[in-house]
Amino acid sequence: MTKRSSTPFLINAGIIFSAGLLILLLAALAGRVIYPRIVPERTDLESHLISNVIQVEVLNGCGVAGVATRFTNHLRSLGFDVVSSGNFESFDLEHSIIIDRTGNRSNAARVARALGIDESRIIRETSPFFYLDATVVIGADHADLNL
């Protein structure tokens, strides 16, 4: 009675596994060539697929606790998309301002009118890294604004 070696079986299993792995990798490569990755970018063109909702950031520039939250809730009730709220770099802002982030002054003006901020207080500061329309910085005049 002779004992059979398992070496040919292991070699055959390794070849079959390697062939299956090679086929899988070739299929993945073909899929990448046929369907390349899409790089998401914000379009400069008007499209019916892009929402008309104005995206806003609300910042507290006066230091009064809860003021950014109150104005965030108010803007959301008016249909604005407030994507973030927090504190401004300082708390010594005398008058509230709107910062136009996209160069579309009409969106910033809509936010200003909704809050009762004079449109002369709209500042343009655009950057390709901002994905929102306007930043609202609430100043010490917050009691005079629409809320």
C-alpha positions as CSV (number, residue, x, y, z in Angstrom):
1,M,0.0,0.0,0.0
2,T,1.5,3.3,-1.1
3,K,0.7,6.7,0.3
4,R,-0.4,9.3,-2.3
5,S,1.1,12.7,-2.0
6,S,-1.2,15.8,-1.7
7,T,1.3,18.0,-3.4
8,P,-0.3,17.8,-6.9
9,F,-3.7,18.6,-5.4
10,L,-2.4,21.7,-3.6
11,I,-0.6,22.9,-6.8
12,N,-3.9,22.4,-8.9
13,A,-5.9,24.3,-6.2
14,G,-3.4,27.2,-6.2
15,I,-3.5,27.4,-10.0
16,I,-7.3,27.5,-10.0
17,F,-7.4,30.1,-7.2
18,S,-4.9,32.3,-9.0
19,A,-6.8,32.0,-12.3
20,G,-10.0,33.0,-10.6
21,L,-8.3,36.0,-8.9
22,L,-6.8,37.0,-12.3
23,I,-10.2,36.9,-14.0
24,L,-11.7,39.0,-11.1
25,L,-8.9,41.7,-11.4
26,L,-9.3,41.9,-15.2
27,A,-13.0,42.3,-14.8
28,A,-12.5,45.2,-12.3
29,L,-10.0,46.8,-14.6
30,A,-12.4,46.6,-17.6
31,G,-15.2,48.1,-15.5
32,R,-12.9,51.0,-14.5
33,V,-12.0,51.7,-18.1
34,I,-15.6,51.5,-19.3
35,Y,-17.2,53.3,-16.4
36,P,-14.6,55.9,-15.0
37,R,-15.2,57.6,-11.7
38,I,-17.2,60.8,-11.7
39,V,-15.6,63.8,-10.0
40,P,-18.3,65.9,-8.3
41,E,-18.1,69.6,-9.0
42,R,-20.6,72.4,-8.5
43,T,-21.7,73.6,-11.9
44,D,-21.6,77.2,-13.0
45,L,-24.6,76.7,-15.4
46,E,-28.2,77.0,-14.4
47,S,-30.0,73.7,-14.4
48,H,-33.5,72.6,-13.7
49,L,-31.9,69.8,-11.6
50,I,-30.3,72.3,-9.2
51,S,-32.6,73.4,-6.4
52,N,-33.6,77.0,-6.0
53,V,-33.1,76.7,-2.2
54,I,-30.6,79.2,-0.9
55,Q,-27.9,77.5,1.3
56,V,-26.9,79.7,4.2
57,E,-24.5,79.7,7.2
58,V,-25.5,81.7,10.3
59,L,-22.8,83.0,12.6
60,N,-23.1,84.8,16.0
61,G,-21.0,88.0,15.8
62,C,-22.4,89.8,18.9
63,G,-21.8,87.3,21.6
64,V,-25.4,87.0,22.8
65,A,-26.1,83.3,23.7
66,G,-28.5,81.5,21.4
67,V,-28.8,84.3,18.8
68,A,-27.4,82.1,15.9
69,T,-29.9,79.3,16.8
70,R,-32.8,81.7,16.9
71,F,-32.0,83.1,13.4
72,T,-31.2,79.6,12.1
73,N,-34.7,78.5,13.1
74,H,-36.3,81.6,11.6
75,L,-34.5,81.2,8.3
76,R,-35.4,77.6,8.1
77,S,-39.1,78.4,8.7
78,L,-38.8,80.8,5.7
79,G,-37.5,78.0,3.5
80,F,-33.8,78.7,3.5
81,D,-31.4,75.8,3.9
82,V,-29.2,76.6,6.9
83,V,-26.3,74.2,6.5
84,S,-24.4,75.3,9.6
85,S,-24.4,77.8,12.5
86,G,-21.9,78.8,15.1
87,N,-19.7,81.7,16.2
88,F,-18.0,84.4,14.1
89,E,-14.3,85.1,14.6
90,S,-15.2,87.9,17.0
91,F,-18.2,89.2,19.0
92,D,-17.7,92.9,18.4
93,L,-19.8,93.3,15.2
94,E,-22.0,96.3,15.6
95,H,-24.3,95.7,12.5
96,S,-25.4,92.4,11.0
97,I,-23.9,91.6,7.6
98,I,-24.5,89.2,4.8
99,I,-21.4,87.7,3.0
100,D,-22.1,86.7,-0.6
101,R,-20.1,83.5,-1.1
102,T,-21.0,82.6,-4.8
103,G,-21.1,86.0,-6.5
104,N,-24.8,85.7,-6.9
105,R,-25.9,88.9,-5.2
106,S,-29.6,88.3,-5.7
107,N,-29.4,85.3,-3.3
108,A,-27.7,87.3,-0.7
109,A,-30.2,90.1,-1.2
110,R,-33.1,87.6,-0.6
111,V,-31.5,86.6,2.7
112,A,-31.0,90.3,3.6
113,R,-34.6,91.2,2.8
114,A,-35.9,88.2,4.8
115,L,-34.0,89.4,7.9
116,G,-34.5,93.1,7.4
117,I,-30.8,93.7,6.9
118,D,-30.0,96.7,4.6
119,E,-28.6,95.5,1.3
120,S,-25.7,97.9,1.6
121,R,-24.4,95.5,4.3
122,I,-23.9,92.7,1.7
123,I,-20.2,91.9,1.3
124,R,-18.9,89.9,-1.6
125,E,-16.3,87.3,-0.6
126,T,-16.3,84.4,-3.1
127,S,-14.2,81.2,-3.0
128,P,-14.4,78.0,-5.0
129,F,-14.1,76.2,-1.6
130,F,-17.5,77.5,-0.3
131,Y,-20.5,75.3,-1.2
132,L,-23.1,77.7,0.2
133,D,-24.7,80.8,-1.1
134,A,-24.4,83.3,1.8
135,T,-23.1,83.7,5.4
136,V,-25.2,85.7,7.8
137,V,-23.3,87.3,10.6
138,I,-25.6,88.5,13.4
139,G,-24.4,91.7,15.0
140,A,-25.4,93.8,18.0
141,D,-28.4,95.1,16.1
142,H,-30.1,91.7,16.2
143,A,-33.1,93.0,18.2
144,D,-33.9,95.3,15.2
145,L,-34.0,92.5,12.7
146,N,-37.0,90.4,11.5
147,L,-37.5,87.4,13.7
